[in-house]
Structure formats: structure tokens, C-alpha cells
Amino acid sequence: MHPQKTLFADSRALEEDHQVREWLLAILRFAVTLAPCDRSVVMSLAAEMDRLGSDRSSSTFSFFTRTSAKFCDCILTTGDMEKAAELRIYFESVTDDRLRRALEGAVFEKAPKSLFARGTNRDYLWKGLPTRQPLSSGRTSLRQQSTDLD
């Protein structure tokens, strides 16, 4: 193969990788915000990628548009195990580990607010534990020993 053709093929592959990454980042943004404007960005990027991916004689290539619509619909649907399984299959195809984990985290790992509602009160940590007898007057607790060292 001619060196110039190889260089062109390499630069085209890099450009395609960049476009796919930009598209996946747009999907991540939509998964976080759920904003209609972010969905529009995803769909416009997908349409552009389909346009660039099709040959000039045929405009029926619509992989990214169809996939984007499914992605966004699955993200918006909560509680549907079938849609969640479909999303997991899509996420498995993402080769960038950090991006795949970010997508999974944005969609699947939404922590309930009750975990953060406890604040700094940690009395619940001692719940169910037996109470201790007070230390004899000559002995010091570990807590007292550690403060004495400081």
C-alpha cells in the first residue's frame, strides 16, 4: 500500500473515532441532564454521522440515528428491565472503559436521596450493639490514649 494512502486511512480512522466519542459523550450528557436540547444534540450528531457514513448514491444508512433513538428512549424509561438489558448490551460495545463506566453510572447507579439525608449524625452506627461498662478509674480508653499522643 502506498504510504500516502495509509496516512489518509489512519487520519480518517482517527476522525471517525473522534466522532463516535463525541456522540457517546453527548449521550452521556443526555443521560445526566435528561434535557430535550441534549437529546436533540445526540440526534443531530447521529444524523451527521449517518450522512458521512453513507455512500453518495444511497442515503438509507441510519445506524446512528436508530441507535440514538433507542438509547435515548431506554434512558428515559425507568423501571423497564427489558430496556435496561438493552442499554447494558449497548454499553458493553463501548470500548473506552472510563466512558462505559460513566454511562453505566449515569443510567444505573442513581443513589437514593435517603443515604444522604442522615447528615453527620452517626448514632445509627451503634444501634444494636451492647453497651459497655465504664472503664475503671485507673485505665484509659483508646480514644483518650490517642488524644494524649497528639
KEKE-3310 file (N, C-alpha, C; in steps of 0.2 Angstrom, whole numbers, plus 5000, padded with zeros to 4 digits):
npx = (5004:5002:5012:5005:4992:4990:4992:4982:4971:4973:4972:4958:4952:4955:4948:4935:4934:4935:4923:4914:4916:4913:4899:4895:4899:4889:4878:4880:4879:4866:4860:4863:4857:4844:4838:4828:4835:4848:4845:4842:4854:4861:4854:4856:4870:4870:4863:4872:4883:4878:4875:4888:4893:4887:4887:4887:4877:4867:4856:4851:4857:4856:4861:4866:4857:4845:4850:4853:4840:4835:4844:4841:4827:4828:4835:4826:4816:4811:4813:4809:4814:4818:4822:4833:4841:4844:4850:4862:4868:4871:4880:4891:4897:4904:4921:4930:4934:4933:4923:4912:4910:4906:4894:4886:4886:4879:4866:4862:4867:4860:4859:4849:4841:4839:4851:4859:4853:4855:4865:4877:4875:4879:4874:4867:4876:4879:4868:4860:4871:4879:4879:4894:4903:4908:4925:4937:4944:4958:4962:4963:4954:4955:4953:4956:4969:4974:4972:4980:4992:4993)
npy = (4994:5011:5024:5037:5034:5026:5035:5043:5034:5031:5044:5046:5036:5040:5052:5046:5039:5050:5056:5046:5045:5058:5058:5048:5055:5065:5057:5053:5065:5068:5058:5062:5074:5073:5082:5089:5097:5092:5079:5082:5086:5074:5067:5075:5074:5060:5060:5067:5058:5047:5052:5055:5042:5035:5030:5041:5038:5032:5035:5028:5024:5022:5019:5026:5035:5027:5020:5030:5035:5024:5022:5034:5033:5022:5027:5036:5028:5022:5008:4998:4983:4976:4986:4991:4980:4981:4993:4989:4980:4989:4997:4988:4987:4998:5003:5011:5011:5020:5029:5020:5016:5028:5030:5019:5022:5034:5031:5019:5019:5027:5034:5033:5047:5046:5040:5051:5059:5057:5065:5071:5064:5050:5041:5030:5020:5013:5007:4993:4987:4980:4989:4996:4993:5006:5011:5007:5017:5018:5015:5020:5024:5019:5030:5041:5038:5040:5054:5059:5057:5066)
npz = (5000:4997:5005:5007:5005:5016:5027:5025:5027:5041:5047:5043:5051:5064:5064:5063:5075:5084:5081:5085:5099:5103:5100:5109:5121:5120:5122:5135:5142:5139:5147:5160:5161:5155:5147:5134:5124:5125:5120:5107:5102:5103:5093:5082:5080:5077:5065:5057:5057:5051:5038:5034:5034:5024:5007:4993:4984:4990:5003:5014:5025:5042:5055:5066:5069:5072:5083:5092:5094:5101:5112:5119:5121:5130:5140:5146:5150:5165:5176:5167:5164:5152:5144:5151:5150:5137:5136:5143:5135:5124:5131:5133:5121:5120:5119:5127:5143:5154:5149:5146:5160:5165:5158:5162:5176:5176:5171:5178:5192:5201:5216:5230:5238:5252:5258:5259:5268:5281:5286:5297:5309:5317:5326:5322:5319:5331:5334:5341:5346:5361:5376:5384:5399:5411:5411:5423:5436:5435:5422:5405:5390:5373:5365:5373:5375:5362:5360:5370:5364:5354)
capx = (5000:5006:5012:5001:4985:4990:4992:4975:4967:4974:4968:4951:4950:4956:4942:4929:4935:4933:4916:4910:4917:4909:4892:4894:4899:4883:4873:4881:4876:4859:4859:4864:4853:4838:4835:4827:4840:4853:4843:4842:4861:4863:4851:4859:4876:4869:4861:4878:4887:4875:4876:4895:4895:4883:4889:4883:4871:4862:4855:4847:4861:4853:4863:4867:4850:4841:4853:4852:4833:4834:4847:4838:4821:4829:4837:4821:4811:4814:4809:4808:4820:4820:4826:4839:4845:4846:4856:4868:4871:4874:4886:4896:4900:4909:4927:4933:4932:4930:4917:4907:4908:4902:4887:4883:4885:4874:4860:4860:4869:4857:4859:4843:4842:4839:4858:4862:4848:4857:4870:4883:4873:4881:4871:4864:4881:4880:4862:4860:4877:4878:4883:4900:4903:4913:4932:4939:4947:4965:4963:4961:4952:4960:4952:4960:4976:4976:4972:4986:4998:4993)
capy = (5000:5017:5027:5042:5031:5023:5040:5045:5029:5032:5050:5045:5031:5044:5056:5043:5038:5056:5057:5041:5048:5064:5056:5045:5060:5068:5053:5054:5072:5067:5053:5065:5080:5072:5088:5089:5100:5087:5074:5085:5086:5067:5065:5079:5071:5054:5061:5069:5053:5043:5056:5054:5035:5033:5032:5047:5036:5029:5039:5024:5022:5026:5016:5030:5038:5022:5018:5036:5035:5018:5024:5040:5030:5017:5031:5040:5023:5019:5003:4993:4978:4975:4992:4991:4975:4983:4998:4986:4977:4994:4999:4983:4988:5004:5001:5015:5009:5026:5031:5015:5016:5034:5029:5015:5026:5040:5027:5013:5019:5033:5033:5036:5053:5044:5039:5057:5063:5056:5070:5069:5060:5043:5037:5023:5015:5010:5004:4986:4985:4980:4995:4994:4996:5011:5009:5008:5024:5018:5013:5025:5021:5020:5037:5045:5037:5043:5061:5061:5057:5072)
capz = (5000:4996:5012:5007:5007:5023:5031:5024:5031:5048:5049:5043:5056:5070:5064:5065:5082:5087:5080:5089:5106:5103:5100:5116:5126:5120:5125:5142:5144:5140:5152:5166:5161:5153:5144:5127:5120:5124:5116:5100:5100:5101:5087:5076:5079:5074:5058:5053:5056:5046:5032:5032:5033:5018:5001:4990:4980:4995:5009:5018:5031:5048:5061:5072:5071:5075:5089:5096:5097:5106:5118:5122:5124:5135:5146:5148:5153:5171:5179:5162:5164:5145:5141:5155:5147:5130:5137:5145:5129:5120:5135:5133:5115:5121:5121:5131:5149:5158:5146:5148:5167:5166:5155:5167:5182:5174:5170:5183:5198:5204:5223:5233:5242:5259:5260:5261:5272:5288:5288:5301:5315:5316:5331:5320:5319:5337:5336:5341:5349:5368:5380:5388:5406:5411:5412:5430:5436:5433:5415:5400:5384:5367:5362:5377:5373:5355:5361:5374:5360:5350)
cpx = (5004:5006:5007:4994:4985:4989:4984:4970:4967:4971:4961:4948:4950:4950:4936:4929:4933:4926:4912:4910:4913:4901:4891:4895:4892:4877:4874:4878:4869:4856:4859:4858:4845:4834:4834:4832:4846:4852:4844:4850:4863:4860:4854:4866:4876:4867:4868:4883:4884:4876:4884:4897:4891:4887:4885:4877:4865:4861:4851:4851:4858:4855:4863:4861:4846:4844:4852:4845:4832:4838:4843:4831:4822:4831:4831:4816:4815:4810:4808:4814:4822:4824:4832:4844:4848:4851:4862:4872:4874:4881:4892:4900:4905:4916:4931:4930:4929:4924:4911:4905:4904:4895:4883:4881:4879:4867:4858:4862:4866:4856:4852:4845:4843:4846:4861:4859:4851:4862:4876:4881:4874:4879:4869:4870:4882:4873:4863:4866:4876:4882:4888:4899:4909:4920:4933:4943:4954:4966:4960:4959:4956:4959:4956:4967:4978:4976:4978:4992:4999:4996)
cpy = (5006:5021:5033:5039:5028:5029:5043:5041:5030:5039:5050:5041:5036:5049:5053:5041:5044:5057:5053:5043:5054:5063:5052:5049:5064:5064:5053:5060:5071:5063:5057:5071:5078:5077:5087:5092:5096:5081:5076:5085:5079:5065:5069:5076:5064:5055:5063:5063:5048:5046:5055:5047:5032:5035:5037:5044:5034:5033:5035:5022:5026:5023:5020:5034:5033:5021:5024:5036:5030:5020:5029:5037:5026:5021:5034:5035:5021:5013:4997:4989:4977:4980:4993:4986:4977:4988:4994:4983:4983:4996:4994:4984:4995:5002:5005:5014:5015:5028:5026:5015:5022:5033:5025:5018:5031:5037:5023:5015:5026:5031:5036:5042:5051:5042:5045:5061:5062:5061:5067:5065:5053:5039:5030:5018:5011:5006:4996:4983:4985:4986:4992:4997:5001:5008:5011:5014:5024:5017:5019:5021:5023:5027:5042:5044:5041:5051:5063:5061:5063:5078)
cpz = (5000:5003:5012:5009:5014:5028:5031:5028:5038:5050:5048:5049:5063:5070:5066:5072:5086:5087:5085:5096:5107:5104:5107:5122:5126:5123:5133:5145:5144:5145:5159:5166:5160:5149:5136:5122:5119:5120:5108:5098:5099:5094:5081:5075:5075:5067:5054:5052:5051:5039:5030:5031:5027:5012:4998:4986:4984:5001:5015:5025:5037:5054:5067:5074:5074:5082:5094:5099:5102:5112:5122:5125:5130:5141:5149:5152:5159:5173:5174:5162:5157:5143:5145:5152:5141:5131:5139:5139:5125:5124:5134:5126:5115:5123:5126:5138:5153:5155:5147:5155:5168:5164:5160:5173:5181:5174:5176:5190:5202:5212:5226:5238:5250:5262:5262:5266:5280:5291:5292:5308:5314:5322:5329:5319:5325:5339:5336:5345:5357:5371:5384:5395:5406:5413:5420:5430:5434:5426:5410:5394:5378:5364:5366:5376:5367:5356:5365:5370:5356:5353)
residu = (MET:HIS:PRO:GLN:LYS:THR:LEU:PHE:ALA:ASP:SER:ARG:ALA:LEU:GLU:GLU:ASP:HIS:GLN:VAL:ARG:GLU:TRP:LEU:LEU:ALA:ILE:LEU:ARG:PHE:ALA:VAL:THR:LEU:ALA:PRO:CYS:ASP:ARG:SER:VAL:VAL:MET:SER:LEU:ALA:ALA:GLU:MET:ASP:ARG:LEU:GLY:SER:ASP:ARG:SER:SER:SER:THR:PHE:SER:PHE:PHE:THR:ARG:THR:SER:ALA:LYS:PHE:CYS:ASP:CYS:ILE:LEU:THR:THR:GLY:ASP:MET:GLU:LYS:ALA:ALA:GLU:LEU:ARG:ILE:TYR:PHE:GLU:SER:VAL:THR:ASP:ASP:ARG:LEU:ARG:ARG:ALA:LEU:GLU:GLY:ALA:VAL:PHE:GLU:LYS:ALA:PRO:LYS:SER:LEU:PHE:ALA:ARG:GLY:THR:ASN:ARG:ASP:TYR:LEU:TRP:LYS:GLY:LEU:PRO:THR:ARG:GLN:PRO:LEU:SER:SER:GLY:ARG:THR:SER:LEU:ARG:GLN:GLN:SER:THR:ASP:LEU:ASP)
# end
